[in-house]
Amino acid sequence: MIKADEPLRAPAPREREVLSLMAEGRSSAAIAARKFVTGKAVSKHGNSVFGKLGLQQSEEDNPRAPAVLAHRRT
């Protein structure tokens, strides 16, 4: 995860597209089909976005909820 003194990086264009589709409530399979990529690629983009935005995933919460909130702030 990102260190406290490390600046956050902006998501790449494809990562922003995936984040936007996550915020719409689309499943990984739906995002993969729409973007013509594999489910594994969607997962990699999502994990990269989480890291760049400094979001931590919790087993107790929906893993996409922090990403959706971050997207709403942009």
Backbone as CSV, one residue per row, in Angstrom:
resi,resn,N_x,N_y,N_z,CA_x,CA_y,CA_z,C_x,C_y,C_z
1,MET,0.834,-1.176,0.000,0.000,0.000,0.000,0.884,1.248,0.000
2,ILE,0.312,2.370,-0.204,1.039,3.629,-0.303,1.448,4.110,1.083
3,LYS,2.682,4.591,1.178,3.173,5.144,2.436,2.562,6.521,2.662
4,ALA,2.481,6.918,3.927,1.837,8.186,4.279,2.505,9.378,3.605
5,ASP,3.830,9.319,3.421,4.523,10.462,2.837,4.664,10.364,1.317
6,GLU,4.113,9.325,0.728,4.195,9.128,-0.717,2.977,9.768,-1.390
7,PRO,3.188,10.614,-2.405,2.044,11.256,-3.057,1.218,10.228,-3.833
8,LEU,-0.088,10.464,-3.910,-0.970,9.593,-4.678,-0.770,9.862,-6.162
9,ARG,-0.898,8.821,-6.949,-0.779,8.962,-8.394,-2.176,8.918,-9.003
10,ALA,-2.353,9.601,-10.088,-3.644,9.597,-10.778,-3.789,8.312,-11.580
11,PRO,-4.991,7.746,-11.586,-5.231,6.560,-12.404,-5.043,6.864,-13.895
12,ALA,-4.574,5.877,-14.625,-4.414,5.981,-16.080,-5.806,6.024,-16.727
13,PRO,-5.883,6.454,-17.982,-7.191,6.549,-18.641,-8.005,5.249,-18.591
14,ARG,-7.403,4.103,-18.878,-8.143,2.827,-18.843,-8.600,2.525,-17.416
15,GLU,-7.778,2.842,-16.444,-8.157,2.617,-15.049,-9.350,3.495,-14.672
16,ARG,-9.366,4.731,-15.152,-10.508,5.620,-14.889,-11.778,5.081,-15.542
17,GLU,-11.645,4.507,-16.743,-12.802,3.913,-17.415,-13.360,2.754,-16.592
18,VAL,-12.470,1.888,-16.095,-12.897,0.752,-15.281,-13.536,1.252,-13.994
19,LEU,-12.935,2.260,-13.365,-13.483,2.829,-12.138,-14.873,3.396,-12.386
20,SER,-15.056,4.071,-13.493,-16.354,4.636,-13.833,-17.409,3.542,-13.982
21,LEU,-17.048,2.454,-14.635,-17.985,1.345,-14.817,-18.275,0.650,-13.487
22,MET,-17.282,0.569,-12.614,-17.507,0.025,-11.271,-18.522,0.902,-10.542
23,ALA,-18.363,2.215,-10.674,-19.252,3.159,-10.002,-20.685,3.035,-10.519
24,GLU,-20.842,2.575,-11.749,-22.174,2.341,-12.310,-22.779,1.044,-11.788
25,GLY,-21.976,0.264,-11.060,-22.468,-0.994,-10.500,-22.279,-2.195,-11.407
26,ARG,-21.476,-2.056,-12.433,-21.259,-3.175,-13.364,-20.341,-4.224,-12.757
27,SER,-20.587,-5.468,-13.098,-19.757,-6.577,-12.626,-18.444,-6.601,-13.403
28,SER,-17.485,-7.351,-12.876,-16.204,-7.480,-13.577,-16.404,-8.099,-14.954
29,ALA,-17.288,-9.085,-15.040,-17.562,-9.728,-16.333,-18.163,-8.730,-17.322
30,ALA,-19.076,-7.891,-16.845,-19.699,-6.891,-17.720,-18.682,-5.847,-18.174
31,ILE,-17.806,-5.452,-17.258,-16.762,-4.479,-17.613,-15.823,-5.091,-18.643
32,ALA,-15.437,-6.337,-18.429,-14.536,-7.021,-19.361,-15.152,-7.097,-20.756
33,ALA,-16.420,-7.452,-20.817,-17.091,-7.560,-22.117,-17.190,-6.197,-22.797
34,ARG,-17.490,-5.186,-22.027,-17.657,-3.841,-22.591,-16.340,-3.250,-23.082
35,LYS,-15.244,-3.535,-22.359,-13.943,-2.967,-22.710,-13.109,-3.918,-23.576
36,PHE,-13.664,-5.091,-23.892,-12.972,-6.081,-24.725,-11.639,-6.509,-24.118
37,VAL,-11.668,-6.774,-22.813,-10.498,-7.271,-22.087,-10.930,-8.485,-21.276
38,THR,-9.982,-9.145,-20.644,-10.295,-10.300,-19.806,-10.725,-9.844,-18.412
39,GLY,-11.359,-10.739,-17.696,-11.719,-10.462,-16.308,-10.490,-10.200,-15.460
40,LYS,-9.404,-10.908,-15.791,-8.154,-10.710,-15.062,-7.635,-9.283,-15.268
41,ALA,-7.781,-8.760,-16.479,-7.343,-7.387,-16.756,-8.176,-6.391,-15.958
42,VAL,-9.478,-6.632,-15.846,-10.341,-5.751,-15.053,-9.876,-5.758,-13.600
43,SER,-9.573,-6.937,-13.087,-9.094,-7.061,-11.712,-7.786,-6.301,-11.516
44,LYS,-6.880,-6.413,-12.470,-5.595,-5.713,-12.374,-5.799,-4.197,-12.398
45,HIS,-6.675,-3.731,-13.276,-6.966,-2.289,-13.336,-7.573,-1.827,-12.011
46,GLY,-8.516,-2.596,-11.503,-9.155,-2.235,-10.235,-8.158,-2.175,-9.092
47,ASN,-7.297,-3.176,-8.987,-6.290,-3.185,-7.930,-5.320,-2.015,-8.073
48,SER,-4.980,-1.690,-9.303,-4.079,-0.567,-9.542,-4.728,0.750,-9.111
49,VAL,-6.010,0.917,-9.426,-6.743,2.124,-9.021,-6.763,2.228,-7.503
50,PHE,-7.064,1.107,-6.834,-7.106,1.124,-5.374,-5.765,1.591,-4.823
51,GLY,-4.685,1.065,-5.354,-3.357,1.448,-4.884,-3.038,2.904,-5.142
52,LYS,-3.349,3.370,-6.343,-3.049,4.759,-6.698,-3.858,5.756,-5.885
53,LEU,-5.069,5.363,-5.499,-5.919,6.250,-4.720,-5.716,6.072,-3.219
54,GLY,-4.833,5.150,-2.850,-4.551,4.924,-1.444,-5.687,4.271,-0.695
55,LEU,-6.504,3.490,-1.404,-7.653,2.832,-0.796,-7.261,1.456,-0.295
56,GLN,-7.733,1.118,0.883,-7.468,-0.205,1.433,-8.709,-1.056,1.279
57,GLN,-8.503,-2.306,0.882,-9.608,-3.226,0.740,-9.827,-3.952,2.053
58,SER,-11.076,-4.128,2.413,-11.443,-4.811,3.640,-12.306,-6.012,3.295
59,GLU,-12.085,-7.113,3.999,-12.902,-8.298,3.765,-14.322,-8.088,4.264
60,GLU,-14.530,-7.131,5.149,-15.842,-6.884,5.736,-16.735,-6.035,4.835
61,ASP,-16.140,-5.236,3.982,-16.889,-4.301,3.153,-16.866,-4.734,1.696
62,ASN,-17.804,-4.186,0.930,-17.777,-4.393,-0.508,-16.480,-3.774,-1.022
63,PRO,-15.638,-4.544,-1.712,-14.342,-4.015,-2.129,-14.421,-2.845,-3.098
64,ARG,-15.541,-2.681,-3.770,-15.657,-1.591,-4.727,-16.178,-0.302,-4.122
65,ALA,-16.743,-0.369,-2.942,-17.344,0.821,-2.331,-16.366,1.980,-2.212
66,PRO,-15.137,1.774,-1.711,-14.213,2.916,-1.638,-13.879,3.491,-3.011
67,ALA,-13.803,2.633,-4.024,-13.513,3.120,-5.373,-14.652,3.965,-5.909
68,VAL,-15.872,3.537,-5.645,-17.035,4.298,-6.094,-17.056,5.670,-5.425
69,LEU,-16.780,5.696,-4.128,-16.746,6.987,-3.427,-15.651,7.892,-3.977
70,ALA,-14.492,7.306,-4.270,-13.399,8.089,-4.846,-13.799,8.641,-6.208
71,HIS,-14.495,7.839,-7.006,-14.943,8.272,-8.330,-15.917,9.436,-8.213
72,ARG,-16.788,9.393,-7.232,-17.772,10.461,-7.049,-17.109,11.782,-6.695
73,ARG,-15.926,11.726,-6.071,-15.231,12.949,-5.685,-14.505,13.584,-6.867
74,THR,-14.371,12.865,-7.985,-13.642,13.405,-9.133,-14.545,14.179,-10.053
